[in-house]
Amino acid sequence: MSPHSTSIIQWFQSLQDEICKSLEELDGSGHPFREDLWTRDGGGGGRTRILTGDLIEKGGVNFSAVHGQMPQKIAQSLGLNENNFLATGVSIVLHARSPHIPIIHMNVRYFETDQGDWWFGGGIDVTPHYIREDQAARFHQHLKTVCDLHDPNYYAQYKEWADNYFYIKHRDETRGIGGIFFDRLNSDINTLEQNHAFVKAVGSAFVPIYEDLVSANRNKPVEDNDKAWQAIRRGRYVEFNLVWDRGTKFGLDTNGRTESILMSLPPMAEWHYAYHPEGNPLAMKTQSLLKKGIDWVNYQSH
């Protein structure tokens, strides 16, 4: 490991601790996160933490720091020569019980090789079961504010990257309302310290963003058709994570811990043949808004 990687790993661990504490308080059930410590045969390990509470039906906040010889398949996909690598970070997915509270995902990570390669990556994105334009605008404005403090070009660039990445190609629809997504932040762009500062800002934005979404939605009444639609939308989430998500593939290809890699999946999901959400106007509106390129910060509802 490089000299600076130890402090980066320690910061990711502290981020996991802080977020878990805040989520336990927000959930309010009194149920603590279950923690599983694990080691990877090829080197390294992590701390998987899972919460099953009153507000959060299933939530995972994972830390990992894995290292060792990089599989040739991964090296080729990253455009690298054979190497020894370190990959560390925090990954979060929360599935709330209420269909009015969106699914939220965050990942912040750091990667390096013994060949001198290094970069940061990450982002935050939201997958509402029901898209509400005012909440989408606040969410994106929060991310834009974080980005603008570090580079005025970041938000537009990383918002477009998220639109393209969190896209379910076989459905021709986005996973949700996107957010920001970035990868390979390295010395060609900014110093390591500058990039780490940006990643820290993204990580620190997670709890305030989720608290806002919860506050706006946790007391909304839930009908049977809301739960039915939630199950369908969760199914789309499963499709993306198992078919398209590069993080899932990286974890499985590097012999990571399967339970930790698949913690992003919801506890319940459904698929119905040729499903259309007739009779649920908000669901139909949501379906119409699952597309790339929406300027959510300046969005005017129709």
C-alpha positions as CSV (number, residue, x, y, z in Angstrom):
1,M,0.0,0.0,0.0
2,S,1.1,3.6,-0.7
3,P,1.9,5.9,2.2
4,H,-1.4,7.9,1.9
5,S,-3.7,4.8,1.6
6,T,-3.7,4.2,5.3
7,S,-5.3,7.6,6.1
8,I,-7.8,7.1,3.3
9,I,-8.8,3.7,4.7
10,Q,-9.2,5.2,8.1
11,W,-11.4,8.0,6.8
12,F,-13.7,5.5,5.1
13,Q,-14.0,3.5,8.3
14,S,-14.9,6.7,10.2
15,L,-17.5,7.6,7.5
16,Q,-19.1,4.2,7.9
17,D,-19.3,4.7,11.7
18,E,-20.8,8.2,11.4
19,I,-23.4,7.2,8.9
20,C,-24.5,4.1,10.8
21,K,-25.0,6.1,14.0
22,S,-27.1,8.7,12.1
23,L,-29.2,6.1,10.4
24,E,-30.0,4.3,13.6
25,E,-31.2,7.6,15.1
26,L,-33.2,8.4,12.0
27,D,-34.8,4.9,11.9
28,G,-35.9,5.2,15.6
29,S,-36.6,1.5,16.1
30,G,-33.8,1.0,18.6
31,H,-32.5,-1.8,16.4
32,P,-28.7,-1.5,15.9
33,F,-26.9,-2.4,12.7
34,R,-25.8,-6.1,12.6
35,E,-22.0,-6.2,11.8
36,D,-20.2,-9.0,10.1
37,L,-16.4,-8.8,9.9
38,W,-15.0,-10.7,7.0
39,T,-11.7,-11.5,5.3
40,R,-10.9,-12.1,1.7
41,D,-8.8,-15.1,0.8
42,G,-6.7,-13.1,-1.7
43,G,-6.1,-10.3,0.8
44,G,-8.0,-7.7,2.9
45,G,-11.6,-7.7,4.1
46,G,-14.3,-5.5,5.4
47,R,-17.1,-4.7,7.8
48,T,-20.6,-5.4,6.5
49,R,-23.4,-3.7,8.5
50,I,-27.1,-4.4,7.9
51,L,-30.1,-2.6,9.5
52,T,-33.6,-4.0,9.6
53,G,-35.7,-1.4,11.4
54,D,-39.0,0.4,11.3
55,L,-38.3,3.1,8.8
56,I,-35.5,1.2,6.9
57,E,-36.8,-2.3,5.8
58,K,-33.3,-3.3,4.7
59,G,-30.2,-1.1,4.7
60,G,-26.6,-1.9,4.2
61,V,-23.6,0.3,5.0
62,N,-20.4,-1.5,3.9
63,F,-16.8,-0.8,4.3
64,S,-14.1,-2.8,2.6
65,A,-10.4,-2.7,1.9
66,V,-9.3,-5.5,-0.4
67,H,-5.9,-6.1,-2.0
68,G,-3.8,-8.7,-3.8
69,Q,-3.1,-9.8,-7.3
70,M,-5.5,-8.4,-9.8
71,P,-7.3,-11.0,-11.9
72,Q,-6.3,-10.7,-15.6
73,K,-10.0,-10.2,-16.6
74,I,-10.3,-7.1,-14.3
75,A,-6.9,-5.7,-15.4
76,Q,-7.9,-5.9,-19.1
77,S,-11.2,-4.2,-18.4
78,L,-9.5,-1.3,-16.7
79,G,-6.8,-1.0,-19.3
80,L,-4.0,-2.0,-16.9
81,N,-1.1,-4.4,-16.9
82,E,-0.9,-7.2,-14.4
83,N,-0.5,-5.7,-10.9
84,N,-1.2,-5.9,-7.2
85,F,-4.1,-3.7,-6.2
86,L,-5.8,-2.0,-3.3
87,A,-9.5,-1.1,-3.5
88,T,-11.2,0.5,-0.5
89,G,-14.4,2.4,0.1
90,V,-17.9,2.7,1.6
91,S,-21.0,1.5,-0.2
92,I,-24.6,2.2,0.9
93,V,-28.1,1.1,-0.3
94,L,-31.2,1.8,1.8
95,H,-34.7,0.3,1.0
96,A,-37.3,2.0,3.2
97,R,-40.6,0.3,4.1
98,S,-42.7,3.2,2.8
99,P,-43.0,3.3,-1.0
100,H,-43.0,7.1,-0.7
101,I,-39.4,7.1,0.5
102,P,-36.9,6.6,-2.4
103,I,-34.2,4.0,-2.6
104,I,-30.9,5.7,-2.1
105,H,-27.4,4.6,-3.1
106,M,-24.0,6.0,-2.3
107,N,-20.5,4.7,-3.1
108,V,-17.2,6.5,-2.4
109,R,-14.0,4.6,-3.2
110,Y,-10.3,4.7,-3.8
111,F,-8.2,2.4,-6.0
112,E,-4.5,2.0,-6.5
113,T,-1.9,-0.4,-8.0
114,D,1.7,-1.1,-7.3
115,Q,2.4,0.2,-10.8
116,G,1.6,3.8,-9.7
117,D,-2.0,4.0,-10.8
118,W,-4.5,5.5,-8.5
119,W,-7.9,7.2,-8.6
120,F,-11.0,8.0,-6.6
121,G,-14.6,7.3,-7.7
122,G,-18.1,7.4,-6.4
123,G,-21.4,9.2,-6.3
124,I,-24.9,9.4,-4.9
125,D,-28.1,8.5,-6.8
126,V,-31.8,8.2,-5.9
127,T,-34.4,5.8,-7.2
128,P,-37.9,7.0,-6.2
129,H,-40.8,4.6,-6.4
130,Y,-42.8,7.8,-7.1
131,I,-41.0,10.8,-8.6
132,R,-41.9,14.1,-7.1
133,E,-40.4,17.0,-9.0
134,D,-39.8,19.3,-6.0
135,Q,-37.9,16.6,-4.1
136,A,-35.9,15.7,-7.2
137,A,-35.0,19.4,-7.6
138,R,-33.8,19.7,-4.0
139,F,-31.8,16.5,-4.2
140,H,-30.0,17.7,-7.4
141,Q,-29.5,21.2,-6.0
142,H,-27.8,19.7,-2.9
143,L,-25.5,17.7,-5.1
144,K,-24.8,20.7,-7.4
145,T,-23.9,22.8,-4.3
146,V,-21.4,20.1,-3.2
147,C,-19.9,19.9,-6.6
148,D,-19.7,23.7,-7.2
149,L,-17.6,24.1,-4.1
150,H,-14.9,22.0,-5.7
151,D,-15.2,22.6,-9.5
152,P,-18.0,24.5,-11.3
153,N,-17.9,21.9,-14.1
154,Y,-18.3,18.8,-11.9
155,Y,-22.1,18.8,-11.5
156,A,-23.0,18.9,-15.2
157,Q,-20.4,16.4,-16.1
158,Y,-21.1,13.9,-13.3
159,K,-24.9,14.3,-13.6
160,E,-24.6,13.3,-17.2
161,W,-22.4,10.4,-16.2
162,A,-24.9,9.2,-13.7
163,D,-27.7,9.4,-16.3
164,N,-25.7,7.2,-18.6
165,Y,-24.5,4.8,-16.0
166,F,-27.7,4.2,-14.0
167,Y,-29.6,3.3,-17.2
168,I,-31.4,0.0,-17.7
169,K,-30.6,-0.5,-21.3
170,H,-32.9,-3.5,-21.9
171,R,-35.9,-1.4,-20.5
172,D,-34.9,1.9,-22.2
173,E,-35.3,3.7,-18.9
174,T,-33.2,5.2,-16.2
175,R,-33.0,3.5,-12.8
176,G,-34.4,6.6,-11.1
177,I,-33.6,10.3,-11.1
178,G,-29.9,9.8,-11.2
179,G,-27.6,12.1,-9.2
180,I,-23.8,12.2,-9.7
181,F,-21.4,9.5,-10.7
182,F,-17.6,9.9,-11.2
183,D,-14.6,7.6,-11.7
184,R,-10.9,7.8,-12.2
185,L,-10.3,11.1,-10.5
186,N,-6.5,11.2,-10.4
187,S,-3.4,13.3,-10.8
188,D,-4.2,14.3,-14.4
189,I,-7.1,16.3,-13.0
190,N,-6.3,17.4,-9.4
191,T,-3.9,16.4,-6.6
192,L,-4.7,13.4,-4.5
193,E,-5.6,15.8,-1.6
194,Q,-8.0,17.8,-3.7
195,N,-9.7,14.7,-5.0
196,H,-9.9,13.2,-1.5
197,A,-11.5,16.4,-0.3
198,F,-14.2,16.2,-2.9
199,V,-14.9,12.6,-2.1
200,K,-15.1,13.5,1.6
201,A,-17.7,16.2,0.7
202,V,-19.8,13.7,-1.2
203,G,-19.7,11.2,1.7
204,S,-20.7,13.9,4.2
205,A,-23.6,14.9,2.1
206,F,-25.3,11.5,2.3
207,V,-27.1,11.9,5.7
208,P,-28.5,15.4,5.1
209,I,-29.8,14.3,1.7
210,Y,-31.5,11.2,3.1
211,E,-32.9,13.0,6.1
212,D,-34.6,15.5,3.8
213,L,-36.2,12.7,1.7
214,V,-37.4,10.9,4.8
215,S,-38.8,14.0,6.4
216,A,-40.8,14.8,3.3
217,N,-42.3,11.4,2.9
218,R,-42.3,9.2,6.0
219,N,-45.8,10.2,7.2
220,K,-47.6,9.8,3.8
221,P,-50.4,7.2,3.9
222,V,-49.7,3.9,2.1
223,E,-52.3,2.1,0.0
224,D,-52.2,-1.4,-1.4
225,N,-51.5,-0.1,-4.9
226,D,-48.5,1.9,-3.5
227,K,-46.9,-1.3,-2.2
228,A,-47.6,-3.1,-5.4
229,W,-45.8,-0.4,-7.4
230,Q,-43.0,-0.4,-4.9
231,A,-42.4,-4.1,-5.6
232,I,-42.3,-3.5,-9.4
233,R,-39.8,-0.7,-9.0
234,R,-37.7,-2.8,-6.7
235,G,-37.6,-5.4,-9.4
236,R,-36.2,-2.9,-11.9
237,Y,-33.5,-2.1,-9.2
238,V,-32.6,-5.8,-9.1
239,E,-32.3,-5.9,-12.8
240,F,-29.8,-3.1,-13.0
241,N,-27.7,-4.3,-10.1
242,L,-27.4,-7.9,-11.4
243,V,-27.1,-7.1,-15.1
244,W,-25.4,-3.8,-15.5
245,D,-23.7,-2.7,-12.3
246,R,-19.9,-2.7,-12.6
247,G,-19.3,-2.7,-8.9
248,T,-21.3,-6.0,-8.5
249,K,-19.2,-7.5,-11.3
250,F,-15.9,-6.3,-9.8
251,G,-16.8,-7.7,-6.4
252,L,-17.8,-11.1,-7.8
253,D,-14.8,-11.3,-10.2
254,T,-12.3,-10.5,-7.4
255,N,-13.8,-13.2,-5.1
256,G,-15.4,-10.7,-2.7
257,R,-17.9,-11.7,0.0
258,T,-21.1,-12.5,-1.8
259,E,-23.5,-11.5,1.0
260,S,-21.8,-8.1,1.1
261,I,-21.8,-7.6,-2.6
262,L,-25.5,-8.4,-2.9
263,M,-26.6,-6.4,0.2
264,S,-28.0,-3.9,-2.3
265,L,-30.9,-6.1,-3.3
266,P,-34.3,-5.4,-1.7
267,P,-36.0,-7.9,0.7
268,M,-39.0,-8.2,-1.6
269,A,-39.5,-7.5,-5.4
270,E,-41.9,-8.6,-8.0
271,W,-42.1,-9.1,-11.8
272,H,-45.3,-9.2,-13.8
273,Y,-45.6,-10.0,-17.4
274,A,-46.1,-6.9,-19.6
275,Y,-46.9,-4.8,-16.6
276,H,-48.4,-1.3,-17.0
277,P,-49.4,0.9,-14.0
278,E,-52.8,1.9,-15.2
279,G,-55.0,3.1,-12.3
280,N,-52.1,4.7,-10.5
281,P,-51.6,8.2,-12.0
282,L,-48.5,9.0,-10.0
283,A,-46.9,5.7,-11.0
284,M,-47.7,6.5,-14.7
285,K,-46.2,9.9,-14.3
286,T,-43.1,8.4,-12.7
287,Q,-42.7,5.9,-15.6
288,S,-42.8,8.9,-18.0
289,L,-40.0,10.6,-16.2
290,L,-37.5,7.7,-16.2
291,K,-35.3,9.2,-19.0
292,K,-31.9,10.8,-19.4
293,G,-31.2,14.5,-19.6
294,I,-33.8,16.0,-17.4
295,D,-32.6,19.3,-15.9
296,W,-33.9,18.6,-12.4
297,V,-32.5,21.7,-10.8
298,N,-34.5,23.9,-13.1
299,Y,-37.3,21.5,-13.8
300,Q,-40.8,23.0,-14.3
301,S,-43.6,20.5,-13.7
302,H,-46.1,20.0,-16.6
